[in-house]
Amino acid sequence: MLTWLVLGGSFSGVHAAAPEAGVVIEPVVAVDLANDRPGEDTLESWTWIRARVRQPGNPGWFVGIDAEHHLRDGVDLEGTWAVRVAESGWSGPVGPLHLRVGNLVERWGKLDLTSVVDVLNPMDLRAGPLMSMESTRVPTPMARLQAGGSKIRTELVLIPFAGSDRAELVGGDWSVLRPGMLEAFLAEAAGWEGGTSILLEEPLAALQTGLKQADPSTVRGLSEGLAQSGRPEALLYNGEAALRLEMEGRGVDGALMAGALRAHAPATALAPALQSMLQAEEWPALDEADAIVSALEEPLSARWPRTWFAGGEVSTTAGPIGVRAEGGWWSDAVLQTSWLGSVLSPKLAAGLGLDWAHGSTVFLSVEGRWQRHLSPPADLFLQRSEQIDLGAVLRVSALSDRLELIAAGMGVVAHGEYLLRPEIAWRVSDPLQLGVGAIVLGGAEAPPATLGQAMRYGGGPFAYFGDNDSVFFRLRWIQ
């Protein structure tokens, strides 16, 4: 369908403006200077290439291609290459309505670091805080139908095929199961006591050897398979739909929205027999072997539940201060629990942002988000039933905007942890910018060292990856 829309748009008028094209190449290389965990990646690089072409006007078409190369050096030297369709589609009037359709990014909300209502597109989490802002949201097949004028507008968003976050679960420094955790666990489990230990000694040794000798591509395939397990089929009745009402007034603009959405991350459940065995660190008796065999037929189940969502956003100014706010409610938000479990709970969240600028040289933004799960379990994983997240960005430009100092950070009050990302950037020429910065993470609890510690970790996400401190070098070329 997109091909026909592009062809139709390109011949829509003799006097159509010439297409506009551009490309951005952005490599980032991160070096971990502290060897504080066996098997960690000491060097990691991401190179993002974003090519865009569009036919300006109304109607008009737009096509994007994203390519990425990922390299990391740790236990193995790994390199992957991928090319994907970026935001692409057609936009124009259809009678009294305005249609935007294709593989789209539809950003809701006013906040950047602590957004509450940016719920339509999945997120790419594979590079952690190294991720390029332009590559964070995953484009999704979508149609947006809009009606109204400049002051009041309504829109219907249809997402025919539910999407999911891109996350690495096994084998990387930003994955839940860090490099070496599975192999170390199998070596430890070989020494557990229990009636069935004698039967499992050889299979465990073979599995441990297989993991050590597995190609990196095999481990990545395992991670991708786990991340996509149980995903709804690409059928229309598995899709999503949302409504939005936008209003603009003198000095104030806002919106109300509601939708029937799907979770972008799965609700997982580890087989009870396996969970009990892992928690006890003991193999079952011989008369319980059948239960373990049955559990191994489906050790980890996953489902992608629906949720009703309602929210709102507003922005205004108070003197020299820009004010932004968001709020939302979910009927069935997914809550991860220890040992790969999960539950569903209603959720409330609200966020507030304040901005201040001094000409074009200084910009300061401070944001905060409060969220509360209304039916939480006791053993939450990487979060609290009620928590406050804080974020801030300071940008200072000098030397005719050639020198830029950027200091960004986030904190989770409930966990007492933080993420800091300072950077210095120098614009060598109009198309070329160079930057050097650091990623600093920490918290009250040490990062997990074993699989058992990871499965029952009591800290938050920044402390979990607290041994990933690194220095990074960035280049950005725009043409």
N, C-alpha and C positions, 0 to 999 in steps of 0.2 A: 504494500500500500504506500509506503514512504517513497518508493521510486516513482510511482505515478504522481504523487503530490509534488515531488521535486520537478519532474518533467512538466507537469501542468503549470506550476508556478513560473518556470523559466520561460514559457511561451505565453504568459498571461497578458503581455502588452508590448507593443512595438517600442514604446519609449521607456521601457523599464531601465532603471539605473544599472550600471555595470556591477557585476558581483564584486564583493570585497573579500579578501583573503588575508589570513595571517597565521603565523606559527609561533609557538613558544617552546623553547627547549630549556629544561630546568633539571640539571643533575645536582644531587645532594650526596655528599660522602660523609659518613659518621665514623669516628674512631673511638673505641672504648679504651680509655687509657689505664683503667684499673682491672687487673686480672683477678676478680673477686668471686668467680664462680667457674667450676670446671665445665668445659664444653661451650662456653658462651662465645658469641660472635665478637671478634675483635675489630672487624671492619665490616661496614654495611653501606651499600650505595643504592640509591634509587634515581633513575633518570626518567623524567616524564616529558613526553613530546605531545603537544596539543596543537592540532591543525584545524583551522576553521575557515569556512567559506560561506557567505550568505548573500542572498539577493535582497537588498534593502527595499523597503516600500511596504505597502499594505494593499494587496497581499505580498508576501515574500517567503522565500524558503531559506533554510539554513542547514548545513551539514557539518558535522564534526567527527574527527578521528582522534582517538587517544592511543598512544603507544607508551609502553613502559618497559624498562630493563631493570631487573633487581639482581644485585650481586651481594653475597655475604661470605665471609671467611671465618670459619670457626672449626668445628670438627671436620667439616668438608668445605671445599670451595664450590659454591653453588652460583648458578646464573640462570635466570629465566627471562623470557621475552614474551610479551603479549600485546596484541592490537585489538582494540574494541571500538564499537560505534559510540561516539560521544553524543552530546545533545544535538539532535537532528530532527527536522520536521518542517512543518508548514504553518504559517500564521496568516489569517486574513478574515474578511467578513464573509459570513454566510447568512444572507438576508439581513435581518435586524441584529443578528448575533455576531460575536467574534469568536473564531475557533483557533485554537493552537493545538496541534496534534503531532505526535511523533514519539521519539525517544527523548524524554524531557527531564529537566530539573525544575521543580516547582517549590520554591523556598517560601515557607510561611514563617512569620515571626519577625521581631525587631532585634533580638539579642544575637550575639555572635558566639561568645564563649560558654554561655550558660542557657542556651535556648530551651524553651519549654514546648513550643508548638510547631517546631520544624519536624513534622512527623511523616511527610509523604514519601520522601526518597530514602532508601537505605544508605548506610554509611560505609566507607572504606576505612577499616581500622588496622590494616596490616602493617603499616609503618609507624604506628603510634604517633608521638608528637613530631616526628619527621615528616609526616604527611603534608603534601602541598594542599593549601586551602582550596585551590581550584579542582583538586582531585578527590576531595573528601566525600562529596555526595555522588551517589551512583545513579546515572540516568535510568529512567524506567519508562516502558511503553505507557503512554498517558494521553488523554484528551482533556482539554480545558475549554469549556463553553461559557462565554461571558456575555452578560447583558447589562444595560444601564448606561449611565453617562459619566461625566468627570467627577461628580460629587457622590453618587451612590451607584454601586455596581454589585451584581450578584454573579456567582460563577459556580458551575458544576464541574467537578474533577472526577474522571473515571479512569481507574487503573485496572486494565483487564487481567493482567497476570501479576500476581503478588511477587514482590522482590524480597531480597534478604541482604543483610549486612555481609560485607566481605571481611572475614576474620580468619586468622591462622590459629588453629587449635593445638597443633603439635609441631615441635621442631624448630621454632624460631625464638628470638629473644623477646618478641612481643606477643608470643602465643601463651595460652593458659598452661600447657604442659611444656616446660622449657627443655632445651636440648639436654639429653642425657638422663632425664627423669625416668622415662620408661625402662631404659636399660638397667639403671640402678635399682629400680623397683623389682625387676625380675630377679636380679642377683640376690636381693634381700629376701624376696619371697621364697627362694629355693631353700632357705634355712628355716622356714616356719615349721612348727610342729603340727601334728594332726594325723589322723588315720590315713588320709589319702595322699600324704606327702610322698610316699614311696612310689605311687603311681604317676605323680606329676613331675618327678625329678627330671626325667629325660625330656619330656615335652617343653618344660620351662627352659632347660639349657639350650634346646634347639631354637626356641623362640628368641631367646636373648642373643644367640649367635646370628640369627636371621636379621634382627634389628640392627646389630652392629655392622653387618655387611650390606645392609640395604642401601641401594642408591638413593641420593637425595630426592630424586624425582618420585621414587616409590613412597617416601615419607610424606612428600607434598600431596601425592594422590590420596594417601590415607587421611591427611588433614582436610582436604577438600571434600572427601566423601563424608567425613563426620559432620562437617559444617553444613552440608546440604541434605543430611539424612532427614527423611520424613517430610520434605518440602511439598506443599500442595502442587498438584499438576497444573500446567499452564492451560487451564480451562476457565471460561468466562465466569462461571459461578464461584470460582475461588478468588475473584478479584476484589477490588476495593472501590468505594465511592465516598465522596465528600462534598459538602456545600460550604460556601463562603460568602459573607456579606461584607463589603468594604464601604466605608464612609469617610469622606474628607470634608473638613470644615476649616475655618479660619484659624490656622496655627495648630490644629489637631487633626490627626487621622487615625483610624482604627479599623478593626475588623472582628467579626464573630465567625466561628467556623464549627462544623460538626461533621462526623463521618463514621462509617463502619470500616475499620481498618484491620489489618493483620499485623501480628508481631513480626519484626524484622530479624529477631533472634529466636531460636527454638526454645520451647519449654521441654527440658530433658528429664529423664528419669532412669537411674541406674537400677538394674534388677536387684530386688531386696536381698536375695541370697548372696549375690556378689558384694553388696554393700556391707552386709553383716560380716562377711569373711574378711573384707579389707579393713574394717574398723577393728576387728578382733586380732588381726594379723596372725591368723591361725587357720590351717586347712581343715575342712570339715571331716567328721568321722566317716568311715567307709559306708555306713548305712545312710549317709546323707549325700552320697556322691551323685545320685540321680537328680537331686535338686540343683546342684551346680551345673550338671550337663544341660538341664532344661534352661537354666539362666543364660548359659553361653549361646543358646540359639538366638536370643535377642538381648545382649548384655546392656545396651543403651537404647532406649526409645526416645523419639523426639516428635513433637507436634508443634504446629504454628497457629496458635489460637487467634480468634477474632476478638476485637474489643470495640466497644462504642467509645467515641472520643468527642469531647466538646471543649472549646477553648476561645480565647480572645486575645487581642493585642492592641496597643495604643501607643502613640508617640506624640510628644509636644515639646515645648521649650519653656523654661523658667528663667528668664533673663538670659545670661550667656550659657546656661546649662541645658543640654538636650536630655530629655527624659523619655525612656522607653520601658514598656512593661508588657508582660505576657502572663497568661494563666491557663491551666488546662486540667481536665478530669478524664480519667480512663476507667472504664468499668472492669477490665480484666488485664491489668499489666502483668507481665511475666517477671517473677522474682526468682533469681537463682539462689539455691541453697547449697550447703556443703555436700560433698560427695556426689556432685553432678546432678543434684535434684533441683526441682523447681516447683513453684506454686503460682497461682493467679490471685491477684489482690486488686481491689479498687485503689486508685491513686489520685492524689491531688498535688499540684505543683504550681508555683508562681515565681516569676523572675522580674528583676528590676535592673535597669542600666542607666548610668549617668555619664554624659560626655561633656568634655570641655576642650576648646581649641583656642590657641593664640595664633591668629593668622594661619599661615600655611606651615609654620615651623614647629609647633608643639601641638600634640593631640593626646588627650588622656581619656581613657574609658574605664569605668569600674562597673562590674556586674555582680549580681548575686542571685542565687536560686534556692528556694526552699521547696522540699518535696516530702510528702508523707504517704506511706502505704497504710491503708486502713485495716487490712487483715494480714499482718505480716507473721511469718513463722519465727521461731527463736534462733534458727541457725542460718541467717542470711549470709550470702557469699559476696564479698567486696562492696557491701553497702549496708546502710542502717535503715530501720523502719522510718526514721525521720532524720533528715540531714540538711545541712546548709552548705552550698558550694559557692566559692568566691572566685572571681577572675578579674584581671586588670591588664591593660595594654597601655604602654607609654611609647609614643613615637616622637623623636626629635630630628628635624631636618636642618642641615647647615651647609654652608659653602654652595649656595645657589641650588639647593636640593640634591647635590651630588653625594653628600654624606648623610646617612640615616642611622640613627641609634634606636633600636627597638628592644623593649623589655616587656615580656609577657609572662604571666604566671597564673596559676590556679591553686586553690587550696580546698580541702575537704575538712570542715571544722570538726565533724563527728569523729573522724579518724586521726586528726592531728597530723595531716600529711600535705605535701605540696609538690608542685611541678613548676620549675622556673626555666624560661627559654630566652636568654639575652642574645642579641645579635647586633653586629656592626656591618652595614652594607655600604658599598661604594659604587656609584654609577660611573663606570669607565667612559661610556659613551651613551648616546640615546638608546641604542638597542641592548647594551650589555651592562649587567650589574653583577658584582661579586659580593659575597657575604661570608662571614665567619661567626659562629655562635656556639652555644653549649646547651645541652639538655641536662638538667639537674633534678633528680627525684628523691624523695625521702619521706619518712614517717616514723611513727613511734614503734612499729613492728618491723622486724627484719624480713627481707624477702624469703619466700619458701625455698628450701634447699632440696627437699625430697617430694615425691608424689603425695605421700601421706600428709605432709605439711601443706601442700598446695590445696588438697581436697578439703581441708578443714581450716583454711586460712581465715584469721579473724580481722585482718587489716583491710585497707581499701586499695583501689587500683594503682595509685601512685607509689605506695610503699611496696606493693606486690612486684613492681618492676623497678625497685629502688637500686638494683645493681646494673642498670642500663645507662648510667651517667656517661655522657660522651661529648666530644667536641665535633662540630660538623662544619663543612665547607660547602658553600652553595654558589652556583652560577645560574644566572637567568638571562636568556637571550630572547628578545622579542623582535619579530620582523613582520 
